[in-house]
């Protein structure tokens, strides 16, 4: 009798492993869509500059380089929301993947601008990643989003975007029930690493979303568990966010 039970258990485990491997193989075929080439460019204001000076400078910087973007790219800026770190900020550039290689080089070269380097020390070794807008809950709101959260995340062993997509869909379906303006961005750094970005209308909108999250604890806990099975996010930083071009 024990042999029959043991044999049945072996068959069950073998079938389960086969299905699991098949599922993992299929999940690896699920790819991101709505893709842009994207880069974050960290900068620090120089001691000789100030936020007021930089605010005046940025208008002329945009005017000098806006023609290079020509509807094929966007330029954003993130200011760290910490009083002790107001001199730190990040440029973000997103470029249409179909854009000509020379256009991409020209756009990335703006961060070598001599006038910019006089105002701030910016990273000039730039790696392009893949950015995707996973979901935009616009709600016909014309107001710009002014607050963002960037989470630095890693996939669990055996997980990838394909397996994670189920958790993402659960989150989207849950938030879709509520009337809130919110966007989810995703930056693929490597096969195992990604940034998860939440874009809000304001800091108050973040609080509103957190309150919504607590209205249905069972669903929220299930979604949280699905996320935790697939990925771990180690750091979370909040930024004041502005769309420049």
N, C-alpha and C positions, 0 to 999 in steps of 0.2 A: 504493500500500500504506500509505504514511504517513497519507493522508487517511482511509482506512478505520479505522486504529488511533486517529487523533485523534477521528473521529466516534464511535467506540465509547466512548472515554474520556469524551467530553462527555456521552453518554447515561448512562453509569455514574454520573458525578458528579451529574448532574441527578436521577437516580433516588435516589441516596444522600442528597442534600440534601432531596428531597421526603420521604423516610422519616424523616430526622432532624427536620424541621420537624413532621411528623405526631406523632413520638414526643414532642417537646417540648410540643406542644399537648395531647396526652393526659396528659402528666405534670402539667400545670398543673391538671388536673381531680382529682388525688389530694389529698385534704384530711386534716388532722389529725382524730383522733377522741378520745373521752374528754376533752373540753375543759373547762377551768375558766378563769374570768377570774383573772388573777394579777398581783401587783405585788411588787416588791422595794422596801423602804423602808430606805435606808442611815441609820445612826445613829452618833454618837460620844459616848461617855460624857463628861460635863462634868468639869472638874478637881475640882470639889467633891464628886463622887461616886466610887465605886469598884466593882469587880466584886462585892465582898461586899455592899455596899449595894444594888446593882442586883439581885442574886440574891434578896434579901429583898423588894425592891419588886415583882419580876415576879409573885410569888404573888398579891399584892393586886390588881395590874393585871389579871391573868387573871380573878380573882373578880369584879372590877367589870364586865368586858365579855363574859364567857363567854356570857351569855344572848343577846347580839346574834348570835352565830355559829349557835346553834340548829340544828345538823346541816346547815347550808347552806354552811359555810365552815371553813377550817382556818387556824391561825396557827402559824408556825414561826419559828425564829431561827437564824441562822448567825453564829458567832464566828470571825473570821479566825484561822487556825492559824499565827500568827507572834508570837513573844515581844514584838517591838517594837510590835505593833498590837493588843494585847489589849483596848484601849479602843474598837475599831471592831467593829461588828456590823451585821447586816442582818435586819430583820423580813421575813418572807414571808407574804403572805395569798393564799389561793386560795378563790375564791367560785364556787359552782355558777352556771353561765351562766343557768339558769332562774330564779335568785333575783330577787325584786322589786327594781326600781331603787332604791327608798327603803331597802331592806335593805342594798344594796351601799354606798350613801352613808353609812349609819349605821356600817357596819363600817369603812370607810376613815377615818371621822372619829375613830376611837379614837386615831389617831396625833397628834391635836391635844390629847389629854388633858394637862391642866395638870401633873398629877403626873409624867407621863412626860417632859414638857418640862423639868421641874426636874432630872431625872436624866440626860437625854441630849438632844443636839441631833439631831433627826430630820428628814429631808426631808418636807415637807408637800405639795409639788406631786407628786401621784402619778398615773402613767399605768398603765392596765390593759393587760396583754398577754394572750396566749393560752398556757396551760400544758397540756401533755399528758403523761401517763405512758405512754411508748412501750412499756415492758416492765417487769414486776416479777417477778424470779426469787425468789419468796418461800421456796420449799422448806419450807413449814409451820413457819417459825421465828417464835416469838412475840416475840423480842427486838427492841427499837427500833433503827433505824439511827441512828448517832451521828456519822458522818463523811461529808462531801460534797465534791465537786469541781465547780466551776463554770467552764466554758469559754466564752469570748466568741468567737463565730464569724460568718463571712460566707460567703454562697454565691458560687461562681465565676460568671463571666459565662455566662448561658444555663442555669444550674442553679436548681433550686427544691426544695421538699420532695418533690415527685413523683419527680424524678430521684434524689434522695438516699435515698429510701425503699428502693431496692434494696440500697444499702450497709448500711442499718440492718438489713434482714432478714438479710443475710449475717452481721452481727455477732451478732444474736439467735440465729440457728441455731447459730453456733459456741459461744457461751457456754452455750446450752441443754444442751450435752453434759456439762457439769460441774455438780457439786453445790455451788453457791455462792449466797449470799443477796446480791442486788444489784438496784438499780432504775435505770432510765434515765428522766430527765425532759427535756422539751424546751419551751423558751419562745420563742414567735415574737414577736420585737420589731418586725419589718417584713418585707416581701417578700424582702429580701436579708440580714437580720440575725437571729440567734437565739442563745440560750444552750443549751448542752448540759450537763446536770447528771447526775453519777454519785453515787448514794447507796450507802454501804457500812455494814456493821454497825460497823466500827471502822477505825482506821488500819491495823491488821494485815490486815484483809480486803482493803484496797487492795493491799497487798504480795502477798497470795495471788492476787488476780486478775492482777496483773502477771506472776507466775510462771506461771500458767496460760496467759497470752498467749504465753509463750515456748516452750510445749511443742510447738506446731505452727507453726514459723516461716513455712512456705509459705502456709498459710491466713491467718495473721495479717498477712503482708506484702500479700497480695491485698486483704484488707479495708481495710488502711491506704491502699493505692493508690486503691481505690474512694472512700474518704472524701476523699482529697486532690484527686481529680478534681472533686468536687462542692462542697467547702467548705474554708476555711482557718480554723483557730482560733488567734487571736493571743495570748490570755492564758489562763492556767489558775491558779485560786486554790483553796486547800484550806481547809475550814472544819470546826469542831466544830458539829454540827447537832442541834437539839432540837425535837421536836414539842410545842407548848405547848397547843393546843386542837384 
